[in-house]
């Protein structure tokens, strides 16, 4: 498959996390010019040493920082992967301060990066592609995920509206909606038999996703191979939302 990503500058937020870092690795294998952003500079530096990517630090929750960071760089593509899981809580006992923070990082952060990256992309006139990393939690009801699901539902809505608004500039916008990636951070909850067991039992492929399972579809959606795909929210969930 010819991706057409060689020498194209791609910004990846959340690159110090698992899916973001895996996406950076896959993009550099396609010889894209990757700009990795994230909260952990040490992890970004290690990723840069490993892959040759550039790094760019900014706070997703600060409009001034996002605007300043993206003001002077040329971008063909964006992967909005920066995010925060928040808490496990019901609508009755959720902490509204946590809710606000999850929305601030996941939804507002995605909007800010899209806003200023798209301005550059439109001005350059070369088209491009944006991929938002959403979640299975936006597609089905998952207990305890009121804050996280709300933020990712907003990301899905932004994806569709942005695809509509930016299509005339030949900029495609899509989302991926992964199921659980079983990392040490998620194992404390999803690794429990009473929590993760029913999900795995209901999933046709009967396994958790890996970071690379998520990264490869992201690279596809950025690529010329997906040149007629826009406005899609693509489940990467082993068939869970289909049954």
C-alpha positions in Angstrom: 0.0 0.0 0.0 1.3 3.4 -1.0 0.6 5.8 1.9 2.0 9.0 0.3 3.2 10.1 3.8 6.9 10.4 2.9 8.2 13.9 4.0 4.7 15.0 5.1 4.8 16.8 8.5 2.4 15.1 10.9 1.7 16.4 14.5 0.9 13.7 17.1 -0.4 14.9 20.4 -0.3 12.5 23.4 2.9 11.0 21.9 4.3 10.2 25.4 1.4 7.7 25.8 1.0 4.2 24.4 -1.2 4.8 21.3 0.5 8.1 20.5 4.0 6.7 20.7 3.0 3.6 18.6 1.6 6.0 16.0 4.8 8.0 15.9 6.8 4.8 15.3 4.5 3.8 12.5 4.6 7.2 10.8 8.3 7.4 11.0 8.4 4.0 9.3 6.5 5.6 6.4 9.2 8.4 6.4 6.8 11.1 7.5 8.2 14.1 9.3 6.7 13.5 12.7 6.3 16.2 15.4 5.6 14.5 18.7 3.9 16.4 21.5 3.1 15.2 25.0 3.3 15.9 28.8 6.3 13.7 29.6 9.4 15.4 28.0 11.6 12.5 29.1 9.5 10.0 27.1 9.3 12.4 24.2 13.1 12.7 24.2 13.5 8.9 24.3 11.0 8.6 21.4 13.0 11.2 19.4 16.2 9.2 20.0 14.4 6.0 18.9 12.6 7.3 15.8 14.2 10.6 14.8 11.0 12.5 15.3 10.9 16.1 16.4 9.3 17.2 19.6 7.1 20.1 20.5 5.8 20.7 24.0 2.6 22.6 24.8 -0.3 22.4 27.2 -3.5 21.2 25.5 -5.6 23.2 27.9 -4.0 26.5 27.2 -5.2 28.2 24.0 -2.3 30.7 24.1 0.2 27.8 24.2 -1.5 25.8 21.5 -1.8 28.9 19.3 1.9 29.9 19.9 3.2 26.3 19.3 1.4 25.9 16.0 1.9 29.4 14.7 5.1 28.8 12.8 5.0 25.2 11.7 3.7 23.7 8.5 1.5 20.7 9.1 -0.1 18.2 6.6 -1.7 16.0 9.2 -2.7 15.8 12.8 -3.4 13.0 15.3 -5.3 14.3 18.3 -4.3 11.6 20.8 -3.7 13.6 23.9 -6.2 12.7 26.6 -7.0 11.8 30.2 -9.2 9.1 31.6 -10.6 10.9 34.7 -12.4 8.7 37.2 -14.7 5.7 37.4 -18.0 7.1 38.8 -21.7 7.0 38.2 -23.7 10.1 37.2 -24.9 10.3 40.8 -21.5 10.5 42.4 -19.2 11.9 39.7 -16.8 14.7 40.8 -17.7 17.7 38.6 -14.2 19.0 38.9 -13.0 15.8 37.3 -15.7 16.0 34.7 -14.5 19.6 33.8 -10.9 18.5 33.6 -11.7 15.5 31.3 -13.7 17.8 29.0 -11.0 20.4 29.1 -8.3 18.0 28.0 -10.1 15.5 25.8 -12.7 17.7 24.1 -11.5 21.3 24.3 -7.9 20.2 23.7 -8.9 18.4 20.6 -10.8 21.5 19.4 -7.9 23.9 20.1 -5.4 21.8 18.2 -7.8 21.3 15.3 -8.6 25.1 15.3 -5.0 26.3 14.9 -3.6 23.3 12.9 -6.5 23.7 10.4 -5.8 27.4 10.0 -2.3 26.6 8.9 -3.4 23.7 6.7 -6.0 25.9 4.9 -3.5 28.7 4.5 -0.9 26.2 3.0 -3.5 25.0 0.5 -2.1 21.5 0.3 -5.1 19.6 1.8 -4.4 17.2 4.6 -5.9 14.8 7.2 -6.8 14.9 10.8 -7.5 11.8 12.9 -9.0 12.2 16.4 -8.5 9.4 18.9 -11.9 8.8 20.4 -13.1 5.7 22.3 -15.5 2.8 22.3 -17.0 4.6 25.3 -18.6 7.2 23.0 -20.4 4.5 21.1 -21.9 2.3 23.8 -22.8 2.8 27.5 -20.0 1.7 29.8 -20.6 1.8 33.5 -18.5 4.3 35.4 -17.5 6.3 32.3 -19.8 9.3 32.5 -17.1 11.9 32.2 -14.8 10.1 29.8 -17.7 9.0 27.5 -19.1 12.5 27.5 -15.7 13.9 26.4 -15.3 11.4 23.6 -18.9 11.9 22.4 -17.9 15.5 21.9 -14.8 14.4 20.0 -17.0 12.3 17.6 -19.3 15.3 17.1 -16.3 17.5 16.4 -15.1 15.0 13.9 -18.3 15.0 11.8 -18.6 18.8 11.9 -14.9 19.4 11.1 -15.2 17.0 8.2 -18.1 19.0 6.8 -16.4 22.4 7.3 -12.9 21.4 6.1 -13.8 19.2 3.2 -13.9 22.2 0.8 -10.2 22.7 1.6 -9.4 19.0 0.8 -8.8 18.3 4.5 -10.3 15.0 5.7 -11.3 14.5 9.3 -11.9 11.1 10.9 -11.8 9.4 14.3 -10.9 6.0 15.6 -12.7 4.5 18.6 -10.5 1.9 20.3 -11.7 -0.6 22.8 -9.6 -1.2 26.0 -5.8 -1.3 25.5 -4.6 -3.4 28.4 -1.8 -1.3 29.8 -0.6 -1.2 33.4 -2.7 2.0 33.8 -5.9 0.3 32.7 -5.3 -3.2 34.2 -6.4 -2.2 37.7 -9.9 -1.8 36.4 -10.4 -3.8 33.2 -8.2 -6.6 34.5 -10.8 -7.5 37.0 -12.8 -10.6 36.0 -16.1 -9.0 37.0 -15.4 -5.8 34.9 -13.3 -6.9 31.9 -14.7 -10.5 31.7 -18.1 -9.6 30.4 -16.6 -7.2 27.8 -14.2 -9.8 26.5 -16.9 -12.4 26.5 -19.1 -10.2 24.3 -16.3 -9.2 21.9 -16.2 -11.4 18.8 -12.4 -11.4 18.7 -12.1 -12.1 22.4 -8.9 -10.1 23.1 -7.8 -6.6 24.1 -6.4 -4.2 21.6 -2.7 -3.4 21.4 -1.3 0.0 20.8 -0.3 -1.1 17.3 -3.8 -2.3 16.6 -4.8 1.4 17.0 -1.8 3.0 15.4 -2.1 1.2 12.1 -5.7 2.4 11.3 -4.6 5.9 12.3 -1.8 5.8 9.7 -4.2 4.4 7.1 -6.7 7.3 7.7 -3.9 9.8 7.4 -2.7 8.3 4.1 -3.6 8.7 0.5 -5.1 5.2 0.6 -8.0 6.7 2.6 -8.4 9.7 0.2 -12.2 9.3 0.0 -12.9 8.7 3.7 -14.0 11.6 5.8 -16.4 12.1 8.7 -16.0 8.5 9.9 -15.8 7.2 13.5 -14.1 3.9 13.1 -14.4 1.3 15.9 -11.2 -0.6 16.7 -13.0 -2.9 19.1 -12.9 -6.5 17.9 -16.5 -6.3 16.8 -17.9 -5.3 20.3 -20.1 -2.4 19.1 -21.4 -4.5 16.1 -23.2 -7.1 18.3 
